Amino acid sequence: MRLDFCVACGEHDPASLEHHHLVPRSVGGSDDDASLMTLCRACHGKMHGYRRQNVRVLTTAALAAKKAAGAGLGNRTNLAEAQALGSAATAAQAAQFAANVLPIVSTIQASGVTTLKSIAETLNARGIRTARGGSWYASTVKNLVARAGDAA
C-alpha cells in the first residue's frame, strides 16, 4: 500500500520513501497498491539485507573479479587526451598560483630578504601557504622563482 510514511520506522520525509514489492516483479509481482509496502530508504535496504558499508565491499569485490578475469577497467578510449587535458589544467593552476604569489615574493625581496630560506620563513610567518596548503621551504621558493623565469 502506498503511504506517506515508512511502515517500519515512521519516517515521513517524502524524499526518502520508497515502495517495496512484497512479491518481486522478477517473479511475477505487480505494482498494485496491495503488492507494495512503503519504506524509507534505510528500512528498504535492511529489508533486502543491504547495509551502506556492504555496497563498498560488494563493489570492490566485483571490480576485483572483473580485473582478475582480464577485463579492462575505466575508459581507455581517450587516455592520451585525458592525460593531456589533466597536465594542461595542472600547469594552468600552477601558473595562476605563481602569478598570485610572485608579487609577494618580490615585495619580500625588495625589503632586503634575499635568501631562499629567509623568503620561505617570511612566507610561513605571514601565513601564506603553498599551492597544496603546506609550508614553504627553500626548495619550494626556488621552484616558484624558476617557474617565473621559465614564463619570462
VOGU-3710 file (C-alpha; in Angstrom, 3 decimals, decimal comma):
1> mrldfcvacg> 0,000/0,000/0,000  1,301/3,471/-0,863  1,512/5,554/2,302  3,136/8,856/3,248  5,307/7,289/5,962  7,611/4,303/6,474  5,644/1,406/7,962  8,778/0,144/9,761  10,116/3,280/11,475  7,551/6,016/10,821
11> ehdpaslehh> 9,824/8,257/8,701  7,763/10,978/6,960  10,356/12,519/4,604  8,892/12,050/1,100  12,371/12,185/-0,469  13,456/9,049/1,398  10,293/6,958/0,923  10,359/4,001/-1,467  7,965/1,175/-2,303  8,973/-2,393/-1,532
21> hlvprsvggs> 7,379/-5,106/-3,657  6,053/-7,879/-1,428  6,353/-10,230/-4,402  9,329/-9,232/-6,570  8,470/-8,152/-10,095  11,091/-10,583/-11,384  8,867/-13,463/-10,261  5,550/-12,004/-11,363  4,813/-9,399/-8,705  2,832/-6,322/-9,696
31> dddaslmtlc> 2,811/-2,613/-8,954  -0,692/-2,761/-7,453  -1,122/-0,987/-4,118  -1,846/-4,316/-2,441  1,568/-5,609/-3,590  3,567/-2,681/-2,184  4,867/-1,673/1,239  6,081/1,917/1,882  9,530/2,005/3,493  12,211/4,656/3,946
41> rachgkmhgy> 15,483/4,102/2,086  17,244/2,719/5,194  14,474/0,261/6,083  14,119/-0,772/2,447  17,828/-1,576/2,360  17,512/-3,613/5,567  14,562/-5,480/4,072  16,833/-6,571/1,209  19,748/-7,269/3,546  21,902/-4,354/2,360
51> rrqnvrvltt> 23,902/-2,046/4,528  25,729/1,051/3,328  29,159/-0,406/4,087  28,251/-3,565/2,147  27,889/-1,532/-1,054  31,563/-0,561/-0,922  32,667/-4,116/-0,139  30,485/-5,611/-2,883  31,607/-3,042/-5,457  35,276/-3,568/-4,616
61> aalaakkaag> 34,890/-7,346/-4,852  33,045/-7,140/-8,178  35,683/-4,847/-9,701  38,479/-7,107/-8,434  36,761/-10,117/-10,013  36,409/-8,324/-13,365  40,038/-7,245/-13,242  41,155/-10,806/-12,391  39,170/-12,041/-15,372  41,232/-9,744/-17,587
71> aglgnrtnla> 38,645/-7,017/-18,165  39,991/-3,505/-18,620  38,509/-1,108/-16,106  37,896/2,555/-16,789  37,526/4,482/-20,023  40,628/3,765/-22,044  39,365/5,192/-25,321  40,731/8,684/-24,744  43,584/8,107/-22,300  46,142/10,286/-24,109
81> eaqalgsaat> 43,644/13,122/-24,484  42,628/12,892/-20,812  46,284/12,936/-19,726  46,988/15,983/-21,882  43,960/17,821/-20,515  44,946/16,933/-16,944  48,515/18,128/-17,482  47,299/21,369/-19,047  44,899/22,010/-16,153  47,642/21,356/-13,594
91> aaqaaqfaan> 50,054/23,665/-15,415  47,413/26,399/-15,616  46,706/26,136/-11,884  50,417/26,278/-11,104  50,874/29,330/-13,321  47,926/31,089/-11,660  49,260/30,313/-8,187  52,721/31,570/-9,156  51,217/34,757/-10,596  49,469/35,378/-7,277
101> vlpivstiqa> 52,463/34,641/-5,029  55,358/36,104/-7,046  54,421/39,740/-6,294  54,557/38,889/-2,589  57,989/37,289/-3,055  59,142/40,374/-4,962  57,978/42,591/-2,094  59,837/40,390/0,399  62,991/40,555/-1,728  62,669/44,345/-2,023
111> sgvttlksia> 62,637/44,585/1,762  66,132/43,028/1,854  65,296/39,375/2,410  67,091/37,591/-0,402  67,999/34,009/0,527  65,557/31,284/-0,426  65,419/30,027/3,162  64,650/33,526/4,502  61,945/34,087/1,883  60,382/30,740/2,852
121> etlnargirt> 60,467/31,693/6,548  58,843/35,052/5,761  56,083/33,471/3,691  55,404/30,995/6,517  55,402/33,804/9,104  52,818/35,696/7,038  50,604/32,604/6,919  50,891/32,173/3,160  50,601/28,516/2,214  51,950/26,659/-0,797
131> arggswyast> 49,607/25,594/-3,602  48,907/22,347/-1,767  48,418/24,066/1,584  51,811/23,203/3,035  54,705/25,161/4,454  57,353/26,897/2,387  60,938/25,636/2,168  63,933/26,900/0,238  63,234/24,315/-2,474  59,581/25,379/-2,935
141> vknlvaragd> 60,626/29,029/-3,205  63,330/28,007/-5,707  60,741/26,159/-7,834  58,392/29,160/-7,719  61,133/31,568/-8,802  62,241/29,137/-11,530  58,659/28,982/-12,822  58,672/32,772/-13,104  61,964/32,614/-15,030  60,560/29,956/-17,377
151> aa> 57,469/32,048/-18,090  59,510/35,148/-18,946
//
